[in-house]
């Protein structure tokens, strides 16, 4: 879990790539996919399932509205 690796982290860490001024790629160095699948992988640093789902939905809504 990300919180175990970085206890002081209060917001998700995301990175992005822009093309012609528009956000084209959103990247997280912490696993989101396992959280979306509600799977626990002991060797993976990722967001908790509920947090990963919220983050994914927020990213999707942002992509659809910008």
Residue frames as a rotation matrix with the C-alpha (Angstrom) as fourth column:
UNK 1
0.573 0.819 0.000 0.00
0.819 -0.573 0.000 0.00
0.000 0.000 -1.000 0.00
UNK 2
0.115 -0.504 0.856 1.13
0.422 -0.755 -0.502 3.50
0.899 0.419 0.126 -0.76
UNK 3
0.698 0.226 0.679 0.34
-0.419 -0.641 0.644 4.78
0.581 -0.734 -0.352 2.74
UNK 4
0.904 -0.427 -0.012 2.69
0.289 0.592 0.752 2.19
-0.314 -0.684 0.659 4.24
UNK 5
0.190 -0.870 0.455 5.50
0.968 0.089 -0.235 3.21
0.164 0.485 0.859 1.88
UNK 6
-0.692 -0.348 0.633 4.88
0.323 -0.933 -0.159 6.97
0.646 0.094 0.758 2.28
UNK 7
-0.252 0.648 -0.719 3.03
0.968 0.168 -0.187 7.67
-0.001 -0.743 -0.669 5.55
UNK 8
-0.508 0.011 -0.861 3.21
0.283 -0.942 -0.179 11.46
-0.813 -0.335 0.476 5.06
UNK 9
-0.974 0.153 0.166 1.50
0.136 -0.192 0.972 11.31
0.181 0.969 0.166 1.65
UNK 10
-0.531 0.821 -0.209 -1.91
0.081 -0.196 -0.977 13.01
-0.844 -0.535 0.038 1.82
UNK 11
0.429 0.641 -0.637 -2.74
-0.650 -0.271 -0.710 13.30
-0.628 0.718 0.300 -1.88
UNK 12
0.723 -0.154 0.674 -2.23
0.430 0.863 -0.264 10.88
-0.541 0.481 0.690 -4.78
UNK 13
-0.185 -0.835 -0.518 0.91
-0.301 -0.454 0.839 11.24
-0.935 0.311 -0.167 -6.85
UNK 14
0.623 0.388 0.679 0.10
0.557 0.390 -0.733 11.47
-0.549 0.835 0.027 -10.55
UNK 15
-0.509 -0.740 -0.440 2.19
0.029 -0.525 0.850 12.54
-0.860 0.420 0.289 -13.49
UNK 16
0.604 0.773 0.196 0.99
0.281 0.023 -0.959 13.70
-0.746 0.634 -0.204 -16.89
UNK 17
-0.655 -0.697 0.291 2.19
0.524 -0.141 0.840 14.21
-0.544 0.703 0.457 -20.44
UNK 18
0.331 0.755 -0.566 0.74
0.002 -0.601 -0.800 17.01
-0.943 0.264 -0.200 -22.53
UNK 19
-0.527 -0.374 0.763 0.60
0.776 0.154 0.612 17.16
-0.347 0.914 0.209 -26.30
UNK 20
-0.561 0.247 0.790 -0.18
0.447 -0.712 0.541 20.50
0.696 0.657 0.289 -27.93
UNK 21
-0.745 0.173 0.644 -1.25
-0.515 -0.763 -0.390 21.86
0.424 -0.623 0.658 -24.55
UNK 22
0.389 0.920 0.055 -3.73
-0.795 0.304 0.524 19.05
0.466 -0.248 0.850 -23.82
UNK 23
-0.213 -0.405 0.889 -3.24
-0.830 0.556 0.054 16.35
-0.516 -0.726 -0.454 -21.22
UNK 24
0.148 0.203 -0.968 -2.73
-0.847 0.531 -0.018 13.11
0.511 0.822 0.250 -23.15
UNK 25
-0.012 -0.236 -0.972 -1.34
0.232 0.944 -0.232 10.66
0.973 -0.228 0.043 -20.57
UNK 26
0.443 0.098 0.891 -1.95
-0.833 -0.323 0.449 10.28
0.332 -0.941 -0.061 -16.84
UNK 27
0.109 -0.550 -0.828 0.54
0.035 0.835 -0.549 8.06
0.993 0.031 0.110 -15.04
UNK 28
0.696 0.019 0.718 0.95
-0.708 -0.148 0.690 6.83
0.119 -0.989 -0.089 -11.49
UNK 29
-0.325 -0.872 -0.366 4.07
-0.684 0.484 -0.546 5.04
0.653 0.073 -0.754 -10.29
UNK 30
-0.754 0.193 0.628 1.79
-0.453 0.541 -0.709 3.31
-0.477 -0.819 -0.320 -7.80
UNK 31
-0.946 0.321 0.049 -0.45
0.279 0.726 0.628 0.51
0.166 0.608 -0.777 -9.02
UNK 32
-0.529 0.848 -0.005 -4.08
-0.802 -0.502 -0.322 1.37
-0.275 -0.167 0.947 -9.77
UNK 33
-0.275 0.419 -0.865 -5.09
-0.692 0.538 0.481 -1.75
0.667 0.731 0.142 -11.72
UNK 34
-0.732 -0.016 -0.682 -4.99
0.344 0.855 -0.389 -4.16
0.589 -0.519 -0.620 -8.79
UNK 35
-0.873 0.445 -0.200 -7.16
-0.023 -0.447 -0.894 -1.75
-0.488 -0.776 0.401 -6.83
UNK 36
-0.368 0.760 -0.537 -9.68
-0.930 -0.313 0.195 -1.61
-0.020 0.570 0.821 -9.68
UNK 37
-0.191 0.231 -0.954 -9.76
-0.348 0.893 0.286 -5.41
0.918 0.386 -0.090 -9.73
UNK 38
0.560 0.340 0.755 -9.98
-0.795 -0.036 0.605 -5.49
0.233 -0.940 0.250 -5.92
UNK 39
0.738 -0.439 -0.512 -6.94
0.359 0.898 -0.253 -7.77
0.571 0.002 0.821 -5.83
UNK 40
0.805 -0.553 0.216 -4.19
-0.500 -0.436 0.748 -7.66
-0.319 -0.710 -0.627 -3.22
UNK 41
0.699 -0.688 -0.196 -0.66
0.285 0.519 -0.806 -8.28
0.656 0.507 0.559 -4.46
UNK 42
0.837 -0.303 -0.456 1.90
0.460 -0.062 0.886 -8.41
-0.297 -0.951 0.087 -1.63
UNK 43
-0.160 -0.987 0.029 4.82
0.818 -0.116 0.564 -7.25
-0.553 0.113 0.826 -3.81
UNK 44
-0.200 0.189 0.961 3.01
0.774 -0.571 0.273 -4.36
0.600 0.799 -0.032 -5.46
UNK 45
-0.759 0.017 -0.651 2.90
0.426 -0.744 -0.515 -0.80
-0.493 -0.668 0.558 -4.15
UNK 46
-0.642 0.602 0.475 -0.57
0.418 -0.245 0.875 0.42
0.643 0.760 -0.094 -4.97
UNK 47
-0.661 0.521 0.540 -3.58
-0.682 -0.717 -0.144 2.34
0.312 -0.464 0.829 -3.79
UNK 48
-0.737 0.531 0.418 -6.28
0.002 0.620 -0.785 0.70
-0.676 -0.578 -0.458 -1.69
UNK 49
-0.626 0.500 0.599 -9.19
0.778 0.455 0.433 -0.54
-0.056 0.737 -0.674 -3.78
UNK 50
0.425 0.862 -0.277 -11.62
0.839 -0.490 -0.237 2.19
-0.340 -0.131 -0.931 -2.75
UNK 51
0.219 -0.437 -0.872 -9.02
-0.061 -0.898 0.435 4.92
-0.974 -0.042 -0.223 -3.34
UNK 52
-0.810 -0.543 0.223 -7.95
0.141 0.189 0.972 3.46
-0.570 0.818 -0.076 -6.70
UNK 53
-0.254 0.808 0.531 -11.57
0.966 0.235 0.105 3.37
-0.040 0.540 -0.841 -7.89
UNK 54
0.620 0.471 -0.628 -12.18
0.511 -0.849 -0.133 6.98
-0.596 -0.239 -0.767 -6.83
UNK 55
-0.149 -0.786 -0.599 -8.96
-0.176 -0.575 0.799 8.14
-0.973 0.225 -0.053 -8.46
UNK 56
-0.811 -0.120 0.573 -9.78
0.469 0.453 0.758 6.28
-0.350 0.884 -0.311 -11.68
UNK 57
0.154 0.954 0.258 -13.29
0.983 -0.120 -0.140 7.72
-0.102 0.275 -0.956 -11.85
UNK 58
0.546 -0.007 -0.838 -12.04
0.194 -0.972 0.134 11.26
-0.815 -0.236 -0.529 -11.19
UNK 59
-0.552 -0.812 -0.190 -9.41
-0.092 -0.167 0.982 10.87
-0.829 0.559 0.018 -13.93
UNK 60
-0.610 0.405 0.681 -12.02
0.780 0.457 0.427 9.54
-0.139 0.792 -0.595 -16.36
UNK 61
0.510 0.838 -0.197 -14.45
0.802 -0.545 -0.244 12.39
-0.312 -0.033 -0.950 -15.63
UNK 62
0.178 -0.539 -0.823 -11.63
-0.075 -0.841 0.535 14.92
-0.981 -0.033 -0.190 -16.04
UNK 63
-0.794 -0.542 0.275 -10.69
0.180 0.223 0.958 13.40
-0.581 0.810 -0.079 -19.41
UNK 64
-0.318 0.763 0.563 -14.29
0.948 0.262 0.179 13.53
-0.011 0.590 -0.807 -20.62
UNK 65
0.668 0.680 -0.303 -14.86
0.702 -0.711 -0.048 17.15
-0.248 -0.181 -0.952 -19.59
UNK 66
0.347 -0.604 -0.717 -11.62
-0.159 -0.792 0.590 18.82
-0.924 -0.091 -0.371 -20.66
